[in-house]
Amino acid sequence: MHTAWHMDAAEFAAARIALGLSQSAIATALGVDQGTISRWESGKVRIPAAIQLALATLKENLEPMPENRRPRILIADPVAPEGIEMLRTAGDVDVNTGLAADTLIGIIGNYDALVVRSETKVTRPVIEAATRMQVIGRAGVGVDNIDLDAATERGVIVVNAPQGNTIAAAEHTLALLMALARHVPQADASMRSGKWDRKNYLGTEIRGKTLGIVGLGKIGSEVARRAVAMEMRVLAHDPFVSAERVRALGVESVDFEQLIMLSDFITVHPPLTASTQGMIGEAEMARMKDGIRLINVARGGIIDEAALVAAVASGKVAGAAIDVFTAEPPRDNPLIGDPRIIVTPHLGASTAEAQERVAVDVAEQIVEVLAGKPARYAVNAPMLAPETLKVIQPYMAAAELLGSVATQLVTGKLESIEIEYYGEIAEHDITPLRASVIRGLLRPISEENVNMVNANLVALSRGWNIEERKRTSHDTFLNLIHVKVGTTESEVTVGGTVEHGHPNIVIINGLDMDLVPEPGTFLLACDNEDRPGMIGRVGTLLGGWDINIQSMQVGRRGRRGRALMAIAVDESPTPEQLGAIEAIDGIYNVRLVRF
């Protein structure tokens, strides 16, 4: 029995592209609408046998695609039409949303550019199949659905739209603040239930009230501007934004403790990292003013959800407004059960203008890249010259490591950064090394993507002044990177090199070290008095807590002077355990570093 052969989605798309026809053109030729073509190529609808025959006829009668073809652009997720129209000026655009992974892999080799939001996963296999790809555009901010390493390896530029939703998120924050102050959703619900109840919804004016902003990045800064315009007193805490930047916004820079104790409203805008997870919990809420109101339009988990529910129930917190949750959509979340907590379904970026803005922003950059111009918001580094890459690449990981260690060792507001390069690496373009240091400085406290394309802009936006010096040689090492970070409270220096292909920390605060970090492990940096028994006391505590010591280095400034114990451990001590170590007589302070 003869079985008819059926063309699949990838084969249909490949045949169409080989003919040099856009989706619109082939739809006209076959007598169907463009939406039908999109559904066929997404694999959602089976391609009729008659269409397969018609396509074969077209192949016989059309000339092959010329070599000087227009670029082809695939839009794999829904984006605003304004962005699509802009892309049509630069190439032939196909809109195929909801593609299965194997279908995407089957057709992606026919395209020069790809546009996605968060739904489509641009994995290594997809990028490896994208043999013509020049640029991938993320219509939004986060790029965790794109394999950046694979893209960079293949020289594919990845761009995003980091400022597209800034205003939308800032305005939503202020909308929730106003709703909290005047009980808007609660009063609305009361009236819809048939009541006319004015006395239970007595509000408060925001003029003259104190707003605390945790995190003064793009969104936090826009919130600050608007709050100042509404005559609020604004306190801000962000140790990685310069004092000049804070003053320019017309707000007061305070430490975290002052902010939580003095504010009438608090809104959080840092990224979700290990250090910001649960940063406002039961203990912090206990130290706040009675009747405090809290807002989170950033990331779920920055405010401890269970602690917030309890604080609202007790009356300590008068109300809260939450747009983001630890699990989305939230299921059986007690935040939703208390009418004093206003909840919205992650609407921070959900405005027509924001969606249009990110689509147009990404489209403009794709047009620029396809024309051979640099992108404004590239999130991965372009290819380096081979001779530079050979020398510099092994040291990029070391530079990032040094920046990360420095950030985790200092306390206080960052004021100065100095980077010195020694040896052969100083004879080459050190832009990638500078970018790697900046990336490392931000890694423990931010999710921002940094590379040599945007490193200077990132540093400038935070008010960082970075001094660099090149030295032809070092007394001890053939190549060395030395990073010095100064803050309002402390100063730290770290030096590193590469040995046997691995980053090696060889200097901490002027003391010789020999640390080869393993990813996922931790370092205890104990500043202590150099006297007998110090190592044993710390080791005994760690052993009692079942924390395994991987290695240890000790540096000292002369006999019985100040010393540094650098203890690499497999498990992270708790804050309480760190406090117990710091309480040992002769220990001045302890810092935990995650590798």
Summary of the structure (lengths in Angstrom):
residues: 595
radius of gyration: 28.3
end to end distance: 63.7
largest distance: 92.9
contacts: 1985
relative contact order: 0.07
helix: 38%
strand: 22%
